[in-house]
Each structure stands twice: as structure tokens, then as C-alpha cells.
């Protein structure tokens, strides 16, 4: 019914036509990792601070 190549073959052909990535030209994951870790630490510290505040007020 359909005469398309499998997806693996189509991806391989598309990738073969591209030039290899050049070092230092493309976005690296370092900044994204920094933002992710900062947000996780912010959330954890915020939860602990909120818990301490509730305990100090006597609501928890």
C-alpha cells in the first residue's frame, strides 16, 4: 500500500548528507544543567524554609 522506506533508513540518509558538527559552534548543555540545578536547589531550600517558618509559627 505505502512505498515509503522505514524511518531508520530515512533518518540515516538525512544524517549522511549533513556535515559533522564543529566544536565550539553549537549550544552545549552546561548552561541548561546550571539552570536546572539552580531551580532544584531553589525549590528544596524554599520548601525547607517554608517548613521551618510553619514550625516556628506552630502550624505544623
NORMO-V133642 format. One record per helix or strand of 3 or more residues. SS is the DSSP state (hx for helix, st for strand). FROM is the first residue (numbers start at 0). TO is the last residue. If there is no record, write none. Layout:
BEGIN
ss->{SS:SS}
from->{FROM:FROM}
to->{TO:TO}
END
This chain:
BEGIN
ss->{hx:hx}
from->{6:29}
to->{15:56}
END
